[in-house]
Structures are given as C-alpha cells and as structure tokens.
Amino acid sequence: MSFKNVEIKKQANVYHGGRVTSRTVITPGGEMKTLGVMLPGTYRFSTQAPETIDVTQGHCRVKIADKQIWDEYQAGQSFSIPANSHFEIEVDDLLDYVCHFG
C-alpha cells in the first residue's frame, strides 16, 4: 500500500504514554489517514468518525464497543469501528497499521 502526493502532518499523535504513535496523512482528495505503530499492551480508544484499521504487520485482538467477543486480526486483515463508539485492542508484539477515517 502506498499513497502519492500526500500532505503529512509533522507532529506525531502520541497515546498511552508513547506506546502508540501515528502520523496523519491527508490525500489529494482530502481523505485523512493515520500510519501508526502500537507496542505490546492493551489499549482503549474512542472514535468520533467511523474508522477502518488495516493491520500491516503483527497481530491483535479487538473488542468493539460493548460486545463480549474478542476478534483476532493479523497482517493483511482489516476491522471497522462505528462512529461515536470505542474499542479495546490487545497487542502481543509490534503492530503496524493504517487507519482510514470516514
């Protein structure tokens, strides 16, 4: 996956004490994406817009909103989170990802 002719925001997005970081990329069409890395740990995130997360390296377990089920994802797979929701994610080794908004 590659993105051409994009704008990249210089300031990193840093979460959970620096264990999750990402950079914002804006495409020529105005789409916002983040390219990020998560270190091992369990994290909780809230969403405003719908998000689709492509796992590009590693694997994780995800529990969306108030569901009781954890689903597993690995490199090459994606999962979606609805707007105005939240999710928990467990990472056992380095996770590289692309998040698409909207």
matplotlib code that plots the C-alpha trace (Angstrom):
import matplotlib.pyplot as plt

x = [0.0, 1.3, 0.0, 1.2, 1.3, 0.1, 0.4, 1.9, 1.4, 4.8, 3.6, 3.1, -0.1, 1.0, -1.2, -0.9, 2.4, 4.1, 3.3, 1.0, 2.1, 0.9, 1.3, -1.6, -1.6, -4.1, -4.6, -5.1, -8.8, -9.0, -9.1, -7.5, -5.5, -3.0, 0.0, 0.9, 2.7, 1.5, 3.9, 2.7, -0.1, -3.9, -5.4, -8.8, -9.7, -12.8, -14.0, -15.8, -15.8, -16.1, -12.7, -11.3, -8.0, -5.7, -3.2, 0.0, 2.3, 1.8, -1.5, -4.0, -7.3, -10.1, -13.3, -15.6, -17.8, -19.8, -19.5, -18.3, -16.3, -12.7, -11.8, -8.3, -6.7, -3.3, -1.3, -3.4, -6.7, -8.9, -11.6, -14.1, -15.3, -18.5, -18.6, -19.1, -18.0, -15.0, -12.8, -10.2, -7.2, -4.6, -1.2, 1.3, 4.1, 4.7, 1.6, 1.9, -1.3, -3.1, -6.3, -8.8, -11.4, -14.9]
y = [0.0, 3.4, 7.0, 9.5, 13.3, 13.5, 16.0, 14.7, 16.4, 16.8, 16.4, 12.8, 11.6, 10.1, 7.9, 5.7, 7.2, 6.9, 3.2, 4.1, 6.7, 7.7, 10.3, 12.0, 11.8, 13.8, 12.6, 14.9, 14.1, 15.3, 11.8, 11.6, 8.6, 7.8, 5.5, 4.1, 1.7, 0.0, -1.6, -4.6, -3.8, -3.4, -0.1, 1.6, 4.2, 6.2, 7.2, 10.2, 9.3, 5.7, 4.1, 1.2, -0.2, -2.2, -4.3, -4.2, -6.0, -8.1, -9.3, -8.2, -9.0, -6.4, -6.0, -3.4, -1.2, -3.3, -6.7, -9.5, -11.2, -10.6, -11.0, -11.7, -9.9, -10.2, -8.6, -8.2, -8.0, -5.1, -4.2, -1.4, 0.7, 2.7, 6.5, 7.7, 4.3, 2.7, -0.4, -2.2, -3.7, -6.2, -6.3, -9.0, -7.8, -4.7, -3.8, -1.6, -0.2, 2.3, 3.9, 5.3, 7.8, 8.4]
z = [0.0, -0.9, -1.0, -3.6, -3.4, 0.2, 3.0, 6.1, 9.5, 11.2, 14.8, 15.9, 17.5, 20.8, 23.0, 26.1, 27.3, 23.9, 23.4, 20.5, 17.9, 14.5, 11.8, 10.0, 6.2, 4.0, 0.5, -2.5, -2.3, 1.3, 2.9, 6.3, 7.4, 10.1, 9.8, 13.2, 15.5, 18.7, 21.1, 23.1, 25.6, 25.9, 24.9, 24.7, 22.0, 21.3, 17.8, 16.5, 12.8, 11.5, 11.3, 9.3, 10.5, 8.2, 10.0, 8.0, 10.4, 13.5, 15.0, 17.6, 19.4, 19.2, 21.2, 19.7, 22.0, 24.4, 22.6, 24.7, 21.9, 21.1, 17.4, 16.1, 13.2, 11.5, 8.8, 5.6, 7.5, 8.5, 11.0, 11.2, 14.2, 14.0, 14.7, 18.3, 19.7, 21.3, 21.1, 23.1, 21.4, 22.7, 21.0, 21.8, 19.5, 17.4, 15.4, 12.3, 11.0, 8.7, 9.9, 7.4, 8.7, 7.4]

ax = plt.figure().add_subplot(projection="3d")
ax.plot(x, y, z, "-o")
ax.set_aspect("equal")
plt.show()
